[in-house]
Amino acid sequence: MFASSLNFNFSPWMTVLVGFLSVMVADIVWVLYIRWSTQGRMVRAGVVSALLVFNGWVGLLTLLGNPHYAIPAEMLGAFCGTCIAIRIDRGKPPDRKT
């Protein structure tokens, strides 16, 4: 009921842009979440988890606006987000607990 009453009046290009950016950011944040969770950094992982949930809502609301534009944009955003996150993460040495 709530989602059907929302109407953002996004143009098709704005729908594509919001969907793309939403998933790209989510993918980068997801990499951080996995890294910090496995390192036992509870507060950092918790904050990033909350950001993931919020970003999921942004992506969902965009998808509900016009799925024909949002689905391909979100798939491309996931691909780009993974590539960016791995490129950023490559430069860091692995953290080792002793």
C-alpha positions in Angstrom: 0.0 0.0 0.0 2.7 2.5 0.9 4.9 1.8 -2.2 1.9 2.1 -4.5 1.1 5.6 -3.2 4.7 6.8 -3.9 5.2 8.7 -7.1 8.5 10.3 -7.7 7.8 11.4 -11.3 11.4 10.4 -12.3 12.2 10.7 -16.0 13.5 7.4 -17.5 17.1 8.7 -17.3 16.8 9.7 -13.7 15.4 6.3 -12.9 18.4 4.7 -14.6 20.8 7.0 -12.7 19.3 6.5 -9.3 19.1 2.7 -9.7 22.7 2.5 -11.0 24.2 4.6 -8.3 22.1 2.9 -5.6 23.4 -0.6 -6.4 27.0 0.6 -7.2 27.2 2.2 -3.7 25.6 -0.9 -2.1 28.2 -3.2 -3.8 31.1 -1.1 -2.5 29.6 -0.9 1.0 29.0 -4.7 0.9 32.7 -5.4 0.4 33.5 -3.2 3.4 30.8 -4.9 5.5 32.3 -8.4 4.7 35.8 -7.2 5.4 35.0 -5.5 8.8 32.7 -8.4 9.9 35.4 -10.9 9.4 37.9 -8.7 11.2 35.5 -8.5 14.2 35.0 -4.7 13.9 31.5 -4.7 15.4 30.7 -1.0 15.3 32.0 -0.4 11.7 30.2 -3.5 10.4 27.0 -2.4 12.2 27.0 1.1 10.7 27.7 -0.3 7.2 24.9 -2.8 7.6 22.5 0.0 8.4 23.6 1.8 5.3 23.0 -1.3 3.2 19.5 -1.6 4.4 18.8 2.1 3.7 20.4 1.8 0.2 18.2 -1.3 -0.4 15.1 0.8 0.2 16.4 3.4 -2.3 16.9 0.7 -4.9 13.6 -0.9 -4.3 11.6 2.4 -4.5 13.4 3.2 -7.8 12.6 -0.3 -9.1 8.9 0.2 -8.2 8.9 3.4 -10.2 9.8 1.8 -13.5 11.3 -1.7 -13.5 12.0 -1.7 -17.2 14.7 1.0 -16.7 15.8 0.2 -13.2 16.6 -3.5 -13.6 19.3 -3.1 -16.3 20.7 0.0 -14.5 20.9 -1.9 -11.2 22.6 -4.9 -12.8 25.2 -2.5 -14.4 25.6 -0.8 -11.0 26.4 -4.1 -9.3 29.0 -4.9 -11.8 30.7 -1.5 -11.6 30.5 -1.4 -7.8 32.3 -4.8 -7.6 35.0 -3.7 -10.0 35.5 -0.4 -8.1 35.6 -2.1 -4.7 38.1 -4.7 -5.8 40.3 -2.1 -7.4 40.3 0.0 -4.2 40.9 -3.1 -2.0 43.8 -4.4 -4.1 46.1 -1.6 -2.9 45.7 -2.5 0.7 47.8 -5.2 2.4 45.8 -8.0 4.0 45.1 -7.4 7.7 46.5 -10.2 9.9 45.5 -10.8 13.4 48.3 -12.2 15.6 
